[in-house]
Amino acid sequence: MSLDHSFFAVYGAELPGADWEHVYDRLEDLRRTQGPAGDAEDVQLFTVSGDRDPSRVVIGADVVSFAPGSCKPVGDFTPSPKRDKALRRAAAFVGHAEPVEPGWLFVYDLS
């Protein structure tokens, strides 16, 4: 089995201790309750794998991928109150009890 390395930025929040399958199912339920496309911010599930640690669960409302050898200015990654609200709503909907503080998470994934 080969490993795939990727680096990306997610505007989201980590949900420590969350089960990714439960979060996935609840996010699908949330999408169904929101009605027609375009009336609410779409929140996606990301699982982040490391060398030996278990996967980390992140929910995100935006993602920016980085190609090998690329770079982007930090100033391009600005906060978004609208996305903050969507992420907090999604975290509560999936049953995450602790408050989340959304922001840009820079993720190095090994899967």
N, C-alpha and C positions, 0 to 999 in steps of 0.2 A: 504494500500500500504506500503510495507516495503522499507527501504532505504538500498542501497548497498554502502559500503565504499571501496575505493580503493586508492592505492598510487602508483604512477609511475613517471618515469623520461622520458621526451620527449625532443629530440634534435630538437628544433623548435623555433617558434616565435609566440607571441600573436598578434592578429589582433584586437585591441580595436575598438569597434563600428561596427564590421562586422556582417553581417547576415549569420548565419551558413548555411542556405539553399542555398544562393547565392554562398558561398565559395565552398560548396560541388559540386554544378553543374559545376562551373568553373574548379575545380580540375579534374572532370571527363572529361571535354573538353580538358584540358591540357594533360591528359593521352592519349587521342585519337590522339593528334597531335604529340606525341613523337615517334610513330612507334613501332617496335617490343620490347618486354620486354627485359630489361637489357641494353638498350642504354641510359638511363637517370635515375637519382635518383627519387624514388617514394616518393611523398609527400602526407601525409594523413591528414585528418581533425580530430580534437579532440574537443569535447565540454566539458567544465569543469563546473560542477554544484556545487553550494554552498547551504547554508542553506536557504537564502532568496533572494540572489542576482540573477540577470539573468545570464544565461550561458555565459561563456567566450569562445571565439573562438581561438583555437590554431592550427597552421599547423605544422606538424612534419615530419622529415625524418628518425627518429629512435625512438624506445620506449623500455624502460626497466621496467618490472613490479616488484613490491616488494610483496612478500608473507607476511602475518602477522608474526611478530617476526623476520623478516630478516633484514640484513643490508649489505651495500656494501660500499667499500672505495670510497671517493670522487675522488681519482686519477684514478679510472676506467672510469670516465666521461670526456673524452678529447674533445677539439674542433675539428671541421672538416671543413676545407676550401671548400672541394667539396660539403658538405651538405649545407654550408652557401650559396654558389652560387645557388644551387637548390631551397633553401627556399626563397631567394630574388627574383628569377625568378618567382616562384609560387605566391608570394605575389603580385608582379606586374601584373601577369596574371589574378589574381582574382579581380584586380582593387583597391587594397589597396594603397592609395596615399602616406602614410607616409613611410619613410625608416624603415626596420626592422633590428634588431640586433639579429641574431640567437645565440642560446646557449642552455645549458641544463636547462630545466624548471622542477622543482620538484613539482608534482601536487598531491594534496589531493582532491579526487573527491567524492562527496556525491550525488548519483542519485538513 
